[in-house]
Amino acid sequence: MAYHIDDSCIACGSCQPECPVDAISEGDVYVIDPDTCTDCGACSEVCPTESIHPE
């Protein structure tokens, strides 16, 4: 199961360096590649807006 970033993302960038497999891409709202995500949850733990959830 991969994680997903919802529309409340403010594109602060705090999640991207936490991803050990580089599954997070920049944008107006950041995006997690579900095929690359290993479901570790590291990104979710650092998100200040709680925008990252398991799918």
Backbone torsions as a table, in degrees:
resi	resn	phi	psi	omega
1	MET	NA	129.4	-179.1
2	ALA	-95.1	163.0	173.7
3	TYR	-90.2	159.5	-178.0
4	HIS	-136.0	143.1	176.8
5	ILE	-104.2	123.8	-178.0
6	ASP	-89.0	-179.2	-174.1
7	ASP	-69.1	-7.1	177.9
8	SER	-81.8	-0.6	177.0
9	CYS	-59.0	133.9	178.3
10	ILE	-105.3	10.9	178.3
11	ALA	53.6	44.1	-179.1
12	CYS	-77.0	-23.1	177.8
13	GLY	88.7	1.7	-177.4
14	SER	-68.4	-26.4	-177.8
15	CYS	-77.6	-36.4	-170.8
16	GLN	-57.1	-47.8	-179.5
17	PRO	-69.3	-16.6	-179.8
18	GLU	-78.8	-18.9	-175.5
19	CYS	-76.3	117.2	-177.3
20	PRO	-73.7	-13.7	-177.9
21	VAL	-117.6	13.0	178.1
22	ASP	52.8	46.5	-178.5
23	ALA	-89.5	-3.8	-174.7
24	ILE	-104.3	127.5	179.4
25	SER	-109.5	144.7	178.5
26	GLU	-73.6	157.9	176.1
27	GLY	172.1	-172.7	175.2
28	ASP	-59.1	-39.3	169.8
29	VAL	-125.9	127.5	-178.6
30	TYR	-66.0	154.7	-176.0
31	VAL	-128.9	138.2	175.8
32	ILE	-104.6	127.1	176.5
33	ASP	-74.3	112.6	-175.9
34	PRO	-66.0	-23.9	179.2
35	ASP	-77.3	-22.4	-178.9
36	THR	-97.4	-31.3	-177.3
37	CYS	-57.5	133.3	179.8
38	THR	-103.2	8.6	176.9
39	ASP	63.5	34.4	-178.4
40	CYS	-79.1	-28.4	177.9
41	GLY	83.3	3.2	-178.6
42	ALA	-60.4	-37.7	-179.6
43	CYS	-65.7	-41.8	-178.3
44	SER	-62.5	-36.6	-177.8
45	GLU	-66.0	-27.1	-176.3
46	VAL	-103.3	-3.3	-177.1
47	CYS	-71.5	118.9	-176.6
48	PRO	-72.4	-19.5	-179.0
49	THR	-105.8	6.1	-179.5
50	GLU	52.4	43.5	-176.8
51	SER	-89.7	-6.9	-173.4
52	ILE	-108.9	123.2	-175.5
53	HIS	-136.5	154.5	172.6
54	PRO	-67.6	143.9	177.6
55	GLU	-78.9	NA	NA
